[in-house]
Amino acid sequence: MNVIQINGLTKAYGGTRAVDGLNMRVGQGDIYGFVGKNGAGKSTTMKMIAGLVTPTSGSIKLFDEQRTDGGFSSAFSRIGTLIEQPGLLPNFSAFENLMMKALSIGVVRPREQCTELLTLVGLEDAGARKTKKFSLGMKQRLGLALALVGSPDLLLLDEPFNGIDPEETRALRSVLMRLNHERGVTMVISSHVLDQLNRMATRFGVIREGSMVREFTEEELHTACGSSVRVKTTDPARSLAILEEHLAGATFRVEPDQGIVVAGAGGTRHAAAAFGGAAGDASASGAPRAEEISRVLSAANQTIVELSVLERDIEEYFVELMGGADNATLPTIEPRR
């Protein structure tokens, strides 16, 4: 089932289209990484999904319920949001902030749920502190707890890792993974921290100038960016037949110049553990080694004129989809910890 199904969604402010004919699909149980430059339309899209902004045109369906002029009759109660920044009352404690929301939406046994949520996000020892004394990371975690009041089935999280240190980022990521794995919560997460999305997301959507450029799964991302081997010989047709015979399970692509690209079996290629670069050794991605390809072709008396390992950088792949580099809007890459 698609938890979110969007067709032709548009939001215009005067003569400017912040979102322009967007199509989007988010399946039940997905962690959907929503990627794009600043100003691409991510926050506006999430606000329209959450009912905070009215679309100019297009359709939104949530949990198979079609939006009408009056919004959704029941779907909104199943959504938790953390968009732009947490809406915290600074002179109240973390627990009081949670309780006010729980009471306002009619949560059964509100004290128990609020206590549980503080523990879930790692703020059990800070529940009595006023939120104005919280660090940015603590505020983000409390914002997540607020989004979880009422046990939503869908979370919309806009830049949840923005401005927080690596330790707090790791803690927040761990909470989100637990919610998805243990409770089946579907998530849409926009972030410039591509490394964090790469560790979490099961599907991705790349938005550019208000329109969806491409949606793809985690497996498709790593297939596109995994290492492969390119070989060119004086007899391409014969070489291809020999490689197909001897390299069972590999996949082959013939390029316009008759070069042959050899990769691992579909679904087995993976970019390197270090984000920002593909595997340095093609064999680590499931592709045959260059030495093996050379041996097979040489044994069959094929003359090799080119042999190279191809790698594709994940960061470059996303930047390409987003429309090229811009120093003011490039996504950030954190060192792995």
PESULWO-V126571 format. One record per backbone hydrogen bond with DSSP energy under -1.0 kcal/mol. NH is the residue of the N-H (numbers start at 1). CO is the residue of the C=O. E is the energy in kcal/mol with one decimal. If there is no record, write none. Layout:
NH:CO:E  NH:CO:E
//
This chain:
3:26:-2.0  4:26:-1.9  5:61:-2.3  6:24:-2.9  7:59:-2.1  9:22:-2.6  10:57:-2.5  11:19:-2.3  13:16:-3.4  16:13:-1.9  18:11:-1.7  19:11:-1.5  20:210:-2.1  22:9:-2.8  24:6:-1.8  26:4:-2.4  28:1:-2.4  30:27:-2.0  32:187:-3.2  33:203:-3.1  34:189:-2.8  35:205:-2.9  40:37:-1.9  45:41:-2.1  46:42:-2.3  47:43:-2.3  48:44:-2.0  49:45:-2.2  50:46:-2.2  52:47:-2.6  53:47:-1.1  56:10:-2.5  57:10:-1.7  59:7:-2.5  61:5:-2.3  62:65:-2.3  63:3:-2.2  65:62:-2.1  67:60:-2.3  68:71:-2.3  71:68:-2.3  78:75:-2.0  79:76:-1.6  80:154:-2.9  82:156:-2.8  85:83:-2.2  88:86:-1.4  92:89:-1.7  94:129:-1.3  95:127:-2.5  97:93:-2.4  98:94:-2.1  99:95:-2.6  100:96:-2.4  101:97:-1.4  102:98:-2.7  103:99:-2.8  104:100:-1.8  105:101:-1.7  107:102:-2.7  113:109:-1.8  114:110:-2.7  115:111:-2.1  116:112:-2.2  117:113:-2.4  118:114:-2.0  119:115:-1.7  120:116:-2.3  121:117:-2.1  122:119:-1.2  123:118:-3.3  126:123:-1.6  129:126:-1.3  131:92:-2.4  132:90:-1.9  133:130:-1.7  134:131:-1.7  139:135:-2.3  140:136:-2.2  141:137:-2.1  142:138:-2.4  143:139:-2.6  144:140:-1.9  145:141:-2.1  146:142:-2.5  147:143:-2.0  148:144:-1.4  151:148:-2.2  153:78:-1.8  154:78:-1.8  155:186:-2.6  156:80:-2.6  157:188:-3.0  158:82:-3.3  159:190:-2.1  162:159:-1.4  164:161:-1.4  169:165:-2.6  170:166:-2.4  171:167:-2.0  172:168:-2.5  173:169:-2.7  174:170:-2.2  175:171:-1.8  176:172:-2.2  177:173:-2.4  178:174:-2.1  179:175:-2.3  180:176:-2.0  181:177:-2.9  182:178:-3.1  183:179:-1.2  185:179:-1.7  186:153:-2.3  187:30:-2.7  188:155:-2.5  189:32:-2.9  190:157:-2.5  191:34:-1.0  194:192:-1.7  194:332:-1.2  197:193:-1.5  198:194:-2.8  199:195:-1.3  201:197:-3.1  202:31:-2.2  203:31:-1.8  204:216:-3.1  205:33:-2.6  206:214:-2.6  207:35:-2.9  208:211:-3.0  210:40:-1.9  211:208:-1.9  213:206:-3.5  214:206:-1.1  216:204:-2.0  218:202:-2.4  221:217:-2.1  222:218:-2.2  223:219:-2.1  224:220:-2.2  225:221:-1.7  226:222:-1.3  228:310:-2.0  229:262:-2.8  230:308:-3.2  231:260:-2.8  232:306:-2.5  234:303:-1.5  239:235:-2.5  240:236:-2.6  241:237:-1.9  242:238:-2.1  243:239:-2.6  244:240:-2.5  245:241:-1.5  246:242:-2.0  247:243:-2.6  250:247:-1.6  251:263:-2.5  253:261:-1.8  255:259:-3.1  258:255:-2.5  260:231:-3.4  261:253:-3.2  262:229:-3.6  263:251:-2.5  268:265:-2.5  284:281:-1.8  285:282:-1.6  286:283:-1.3  287:282:-1.6  293:289:-2.0  294:290:-2.5  295:291:-2.2  296:292:-2.4  297:293:-2.3  298:294:-2.6  299:295:-2.2  301:298:-1.8  302:297:-2.6  305:232:-2.9  306:232:-1.6  308:230:-2.5  310:228:-3.3  317:313:-2.1  318:314:-2.3  319:315:-2.6  320:316:-2.6  321:317:-1.9  322:318:-2.3  324:319:-2.7  329:326:-1.9  330:326:-1.2
//
